[in-house]
């Protein structure tokens, strides 16, 4: 069952019941935003106690962001509240012993991670203050709820490690899109246009689908997307149903039902972008890895909208996946029934079952060292496509690469992967600069 990660207090002696501190916060603890500059989910920095044990500080995932929160540990305390805000990605943090000075690892969509500092100023009464321009905190007494902060923490840059590199580049700044998905549900999406592109030009588009599925894209630096934009592609990415950063209802919407609401949300985002005058609707590709690879394979089994697809480290057969991946499925757990006696749901939701409908050329990228989505997932899908006379290429990387090839793989293999992606897109979408004026 997909649920939010929450903060709990568990008495060491067992004399009291465990108590959830974030039961009223409809958000998950930790950073669930994906980036290819770090391994997946390594941003789940552990929470820190305040010196008086009345508060905890933790990262919390919001829509496309991660923010630093203060959480009251005493019963009846004030609700959890954000100490930071903005369109950024807080990856990790630490603080001094007094929990007055914080250091945070922060990235944005146009800047790789750098260290920032922030200070909590406290009034003589024990609460934070200092003229109302700092976050207000609860005092050490047993009074009522703490007042809300007058302003978020002010982050000050501590390092500029990437300044020289960034000065040599022209990066694409994402445009936030708010799209009505299935049933009118709001879906968060972003569009990167090629930097410095002349006005009146239609760009070929690449739809990128994130993995997880219970993760998210967000306001963070993603090298591959900037690289694609620099090559002349419009890059579209979104957080469809099942993504984190939203409430549990949004998160659970695809439990045991992959390829339904998530597919509808993604296609709504695609059509929204395709209607723009700066996008060429006749030259579009879809790419994704892990669950994103599943969705890329699922999409081309449902529609011929794309000129080509790139399916990476994908789940293509949920029925064989249950017994070969590194976490065997539980009966009547995430998926209904037993895989060995009630396979219908798993088979119906497997892209392999729809491979006979695919007409889209497919580049399959997989690693022999992948334990999360074993290589057999790629092999089955490749054989099915070739048997159905679909143009398909399977690129197998050696065992020293794994499920994290695009993020933490050997540098030479990561470079080889990008070059193969570029060649595949150029082959099927044509030169990125091609296209009729608006």
C-alpha positions, 0 to 999 in steps of 0.5 A: 500500500503506498503511504506517506512516510511519517515521523513517529515517537516510540518510547524506548521503554515501551511504557507508552504507545507509539505516536505519529507526529505528522498524522495531520500533514498530508505529505511524505517525510524526506525528499522524493524528487528525482535527479540524475545528479545523485542516486534515487532517494538518497536525499532522505536526510534523517530528522534532527531533534532540538536540544530540548526534545520539543521539536524535530526538523525534517525534509518534507516533499511538496509538489515538485519540491522538498522543504525543511519543516519543524515538527512539534514532538509534544502532545497537543503541539502546533502542527508541522510547519515549513521553515523554507519555501520556494521553487527549489530542491532541498536534498540534505541538511544539518545543524549546529548543536543548538539548532540555530544555524542550519546548512542545506544542500540546495538545487534549482532547475538551473543550478546544480546542488550548492551549500546554503546556510540559514539562521533561526533567531530566538527571542528572549522568551524562547521563541524565534523572533528578532523583529518579526523577520525570522521564523517564529518557534515555540518556547520551552514552556508548556504553553499553547501552539507556537505562532506561525513564522512571519517569514521563511528562513533566509538561505544564504549561499555558502559555496559556488562550486559550479559557478565557473561551469555555469558561466560557460553554459546557456541553460533552459529555464522550465515553464510550469504547466498546470494541466487538467488530467483525468477527471479534471485533476490538476497535474503538475508539468514542466516544459523546457524549450531549447535555450536561445531558440529563435521565435517562430520555431516549432521544436520536436518534443521528448516526453520524459516519464519518471520512475517510481512510480511513487516519486516525482519530478521537480524544481531540481537540476536534471542534466539529461533534460538540459542536454536534450534541450541544448540539442534542440528538443522541447522536453516535457515532464510531469507528475501524473497520478501516483506521484509523490508531492501530493496527498495520499489519495493522489499517491494511491490512485494507481495502486494495482491499476497501472496504465489507467489514470497515470496514462490518461494524465500523461496523455493530457499533458502531452496534448496540452503541450502539442497544441502550443505554437512552439512544439511540433506535434508531428515529431514527438518521442517518449522516454522513461526508465524503470516505471517510466520505462514501463509507461513508455512501453505501455503508451506505445501499446495504446497509441501511435502518437509518437515517432519513436520510444526509448524504454529503459530498465523497464518493467514489461511483464509484471507476472514474471517480475514478481518472482525475479526482482529484488522484492517479490510481490506479496499476495493481495498486496500492491497487486490483487490476487496471487501471481501464481494462481490469479495472474490476470491483473498482472498480465493485463497491466503488462506492456508485453501483453500489448506488444502486438499493437506496437508500431513505434520504433523502440530503443531498449536500454537495460543493464545485466546487473539490474536486480530491480528490473532484471534483464529478462524484462528487456529480453521478453519485450525485445523478442515480442517486438521483433516477432511482430516486425517492429523496428527495435534495438536492444542495448545490453550494458554489462553487469558492472552497471545496474538499475542506476545506470543513468545516475550512478553508472560508470562514466563511460557507459553513461556517456555511451547511453547518451550518445545512443539516445541522441542518435535514436532521436535524430534518426526518428525525429530528424534534425532538431532544428527542422520544422515549419515556422509557427 
